[in-house]
Amino acid sequence: MPANLTPQFIRAREEYQKASTPVEQLECLKRMMQLIPKHKGTDKLQGDIRRRVAEVKRELSAPKKQAKRGHSYKIPKEGGAQLVILGPPNAGKSQLLTHLTRANSEVAEYPFTTHLPIPGMMKFEDIQFQLVDTPPITRDYMESWMLDVVRPADAALLMLDLSQDDLLDHAEAITERLAKVRIHLVAQKPDFEDEEEARLTPEVYIPTLVLCNKVDLPDAPEQFEAVRELYDKEYTLLPVSAKDGKGIEDFGKTVFDFCRVIRVYTKEPGRKPDFDQPYVLPIGATLLEAAAMVHKDFYDNLKYARIWGTGVHDGQSVKRDHVLSDKDLIELHI
């Protein structure tokens, strides 16, 4: 019997796969159990989730072990999505972050300038996206704590240097090194929805844009063609110059479209709409998912909503499973 997993369950499962602490894993597993369709086709999957819940609870109740030496870094998510900037030494990651955000990331001509993750906020219209600069990755070395930063990211920007003859080797080294720790840089996440028995997997798939930097240099067009021949069918490629801003004039819109998100505004009955702080949700999100972001009470007790936006009449009444569009305005009723 087909499992017929819902988009809400699939998103909850993706959050579980990215969770980096037992507490976060337990919260995601509980949400998955709430959202999974209850029928014979999901019996085995339900049992697997219950088993994992029991394992996490045992881990949380076990005596605390002495902390291991070393550092761990986790960047709290802010804005519409979190994008981690990856690349080899001197690819221009810090320069990109400085150009697009107000973050002060050190820029220098020598390699390994960045030693810690540095976040910055990039504005796009009425929302922001969080960009995180990271130390370089090579075939021989990657900071051990990088997994804590990369795994939870919503997307990645893989930055390559068009002035380097071995830039394709750099790209291969980064993707292979991350793949060894079950992090895969992909054009789009694989679709598990049609699988009869969708299994929980430790693999993490991160949608990735490839930025080919230093397009302003004389030999850059020829180098870009070489990259395009190899990666054009696999990734979306953008020729840019982080130094002078060429190719990233409309980068906010590019990121917005790539992250596949929408903005939803709210209003209280009898009051003016709130257009200052929209809620950001994935494309395909329903009214009920938006209600959950506003407040738990709306999620638990929502009866209907009035909506102004795409494909509806102004003030039309819609049900909990109504699929939202970008810039919809909703008025929730419980």
C-alpha positions in Angstrom: 0.0 0.0 0.0 1.4 3.4 -0.9 2.5 5.6 2.0 1.1 8.8 0.4 3.3 11.0 2.6 2.2 14.7 2.8 4.5 17.6 2.0 4.2 18.7 5.6 5.6 15.3 6.8 8.4 15.4 4.2 9.5 18.9 5.4 9.4 17.7 9.0 11.6 14.7 8.0 14.1 17.0 6.3 14.3 19.1 9.5 15.0 15.9 11.4 17.8 15.0 9.1 19.4 18.4 9.7 18.9 18.4 13.5 22.2 18.6 15.2 21.2 17.9 18.9 19.1 15.1 20.5 16.6 17.7 21.7 16.0 19.0 18.2 15.8 15.4 16.9 13.2 14.5 19.4 11.1 17.6 18.6 11.2 16.7 14.9 10.4 13.1 15.4 7.3 14.0 17.5 6.2 16.4 14.8 6.7 13.6 12.2 4.5 11.2 14.2 1.8 13.9 14.3 1.9 14.5 10.6 2.3 11.0 9.2 -0.8 9.5 7.5 -2.2 6.8 9.8 -2.9 3.7 7.7 -1.5 0.3 6.9 0.9 1.6 4.3 2.8 3.6 7.0 2.8 1.0 9.8 6.5 0.1 9.3 7.5 3.8 9.0 5.5 4.7 12.2 7.3 1.9 14.0 10.7 3.2 12.8 9.9 6.7 14.1 8.8 5.3 17.5 12.1 3.3 17.7 14.1 6.5 17.0 12.1 8.4 19.6 13.0 5.8 22.2 16.7 5.9 21.2 16.8 9.7 21.5 15.1 9.6 24.8 17.6 7.0 26.1 20.4 9.2 24.9 19.0 12.3 26.7 18.5 10.4 29.9 21.9 8.8 29.9 24.7 10.2 32.1 26.5 13.0 30.5 29.9 12.1 29.1 32.9 14.4 29.5 33.0 16.9 26.7 35.5 16.2 23.9 38.2 18.7 23.2 37.7 21.0 20.3 35.2 23.7 19.1 31.7 23.5 17.9 29.9 26.3 16.1 26.2 26.6 15.3 24.8 29.7 13.7 21.2 30.4 14.7 19.0 30.8 11.6 17.6 34.2 10.8 15.6 35.6 7.9 13.9 33.8 5.1 16.6 31.1 4.7 20.2 30.4 5.7 22.8 30.0 2.9 26.3 28.8 3.7 29.1 30.0 1.5 31.6 27.3 0.5 34.7 27.3 -1.5 38.5 26.8 -1.8 41.1 29.3 -0.5 41.0 32.8 -2.0 37.8 32.1 -4.0 36.3 35.4 -2.8 33.8 34.2 -0.2 34.5 36.9 2.3 34.4 39.6 -0.4 31.0 38.3 -1.5 29.7 38.4 2.1 31.1 42.0 2.6 29.5 43.2 -0.7 26.1 41.7 0.0 25.7 42.3 3.7 27.0 44.6 6.4 29.1 41.8 8.0 32.7 42.6 8.5 34.5 39.6 7.1 38.3 40.0 6.7 39.4 40.1 3.1 43.0 39.4 2.1 45.1 38.0 -0.8 46.5 35.2 1.3 44.7 31.9 1.9 42.8 30.8 5.0 41.9 34.3 6.0 38.6 33.2 7.5 39.0 31.0 10.6 35.4 31.1 12.0 31.9 31.1 10.5 30.8 34.7 9.9 27.0 35.4 9.4 25.6 38.5 7.6 22.1 39.5 6.5 21.3 40.2 2.9 18.2 42.3 2.3 15.7 41.5 -0.5 12.6 43.8 -0.7 10.9 43.3 2.7 12.7 40.2 3.9 16.4 39.2 4.5 18.5 36.1 3.9 21.3 34.9 6.1 24.6 34.3 4.4 27.4 32.5 6.4 31.0 32.8 5.3 33.1 29.8 6.2 36.8 28.7 6.2 38.0 27.2 2.9 37.7 23.5 2.1 40.5 21.6 0.3 41.2 18.0 -0.6 43.5 17.8 2.5 41.7 19.8 5.1 38.3 20.9 6.4 37.6 22.2 9.9 35.9 19.5 12.0 33.2 21.9 13.2 32.2 22.8 9.7 29.6 20.0 9.8 27.7 21.9 12.5 27.4 24.9 10.2 26.8 23.1 6.8 24.3 20.4 7.8 21.5 22.7 9.0 21.8 25.2 6.1 18.8 25.6 3.8 21.1 26.1 0.7 24.7 26.6 -0.2 26.7 28.9 -2.4 29.7 27.1 -3.9 32.2 29.7 -4.9 34.9 29.0 -7.5 37.7 31.2 -8.7 37.8 31.7 -12.5 41.5 32.8 -12.2 42.6 29.4 -11.0 43.4 26.7 -13.7 42.5 23.9 -11.3 39.1 25.3 -10.2 37.4 22.1 -11.4 39.7 20.1 -9.1 38.7 22.4 -6.3 35.0 21.9 -6.9 35.4 18.1 -7.0 37.5 18.2 -3.8 34.8 20.1 -1.9 31.8 18.0 -3.1 33.7 14.7 -2.5 34.9 15.7 1.0 31.4 16.7 2.0 29.9 13.6 0.5 32.2 11.5 2.7 30.3 12.9 5.7 26.9 12.4 4.0 26.4 16.0 3.0 25.6 16.2 -0.7 25.6 19.5 -2.7 22.8 19.1 -5.3 20.8 21.3 -7.7 17.6 20.3 -6.1 16.6 18.0 -3.2 15.5 14.5 -4.3 11.8 13.9 -4.2 10.9 11.1 -1.8 7.1 11.8 -2.0 6.3 9.1 -4.5 8.2 6.3 -2.7 6.0 3.6 -1.2 8.1 3.2 1.9 10.1 6.5 2.4 12.9 5.6 4.8 14.6 8.0 7.2 18.1 8.6 6.0 21.2 10.2 7.5 22.1 11.7 4.2 21.7 15.5 3.9 21.0 17.1 0.5 21.6 20.8 0.2 20.4 22.8 -2.9 23.5 24.6 -4.3 24.1 27.6 -6.5 27.6 27.6 -8.1 29.1 31.1 -8.2 32.0 31.5 -10.7 33.9 34.5 -9.3 36.3 37.0 -10.8 34.4 37.1 -14.1 36.0 40.6 -14.6 39.5 39.0 -15.4 40.7 38.6 -19.0 40.7 34.8 -19.1 37.5 34.4 -17.2 35.1 33.8 -20.1 37.1 30.8 -21.3 37.3 29.4 -17.8 33.6 29.8 -17.3 32.9 27.9 -20.5 34.9 25.0 -19.1 32.9 25.0 -15.9 29.6 25.2 -17.8 30.5 22.2 -20.0 31.0 20.1 -16.9 28.3 21.5 -14.5 25.6 23.2 -16.5 23.3 20.3 -16.5 23.9 19.6 -12.8 23.9 23.0 -11.2 22.7 26.6 -11.8 25.8 28.6 -12.6 26.3 32.3 -12.1 29.3 34.3 -13.4 30.0 37.0 -10.9 32.6 39.5 -9.6 32.4 39.8 -5.8 34.9 42.7 -6.1 32.9 45.1 -8.3 29.4 43.6 -7.9 29.1 42.4 -11.5 26.5 39.6 -11.8 25.1 40.1 -8.3 23.0 43.3 -8.9 19.8 41.2 -8.5 21.3 38.5 -6.3 18.5 38.9 -3.7 15.9 37.9 -6.3 18.1 35.1 -7.5 18.3 33.7 -3.9 14.6 34.2 -3.3 13.7 32.2 -6.4 16.3 29.5 -5.8 15.2 28.9 -2.2 11.6 28.4 -3.4 10.0 30.4 -0.6 7.0 32.7 -0.4 6.0 35.7 1.8 2.7 35.8 3.7 1.3 38.8 5.5 -1.3 38.8 8.3 -4.1 41.0 9.6 -6.3 40.9 12.6 -10.1 41.2 12.0 -11.1 44.8 11.9 -7.5 46.1 11.8 -5.0 47.2 9.1 -2.7 44.6 7.6 0.9 44.1 8.9 3.1 44.4 5.9 6.3 45.1 7.9 7.2 41.5 9.0 6.0 38.8 6.5 6.2 35.2 7.4 8.4 33.2 5.0 7.3 29.7 4.1 8.3 27.1 1.4 6.4 27.1 -1.9 3.4 24.8 -1.5 2.8 25.7 2.1 -0.8 25.6 3.3 -2.8 27.9 5.4 -2.4 25.6 8.4 1.4 25.8 8.2 1.2 29.6 8.1 -1.1 29.5 11.1 1.5 27.4 13.0 4.1 30.1 12.4 1.8 32.8 13.8 0.9 31.0 17.0 0.3 27.5 18.3 -3.3 28.4 19.2 -4.1 29.1 15.5 -2.6 25.8 14.5 -4.6 23.9 17.1 -7.9 25.7 16.7 -8.0 27.3 13.2 -11.4 27.1 11.6 -10.9 29.2 8.4 -9.3 32.3 7.1 -10.1 35.2 4.8 -7.5 35.8 2.1 -6.5 38.5 -0.3 -4.0 37.5 -3.0 -3.4 35.3 -6.0 -6.2 33.3 -7.5 -8.9 34.3 -5.0 -11.5 37.0 -4.5 -10.6 39.7 -2.0 -11.6 38.6 1.4 -12.5 35.1 0.2 -13.0 32.4 2.9 -10.6 29.5 2.6 -10.0 26.3 4.5 -7.0 25.0 6.4 -5.5 23.1 3.4 -5.6 26.1 1.1 -2.2 26.4 -0.7 -0.7 29.9 -0.3 1.0 32.1 -2.9 3.7 34.8 -2.6 2.4 38.0 -1.0 -0.9 36.6 0.1 -2.6 38.4 3.0 -4.5 36.2 5.5 -6.9 36.9 8.3 -7.0 33.9 10.7 -10.2 32.9 12.6 -10.5 30.4 15.5 
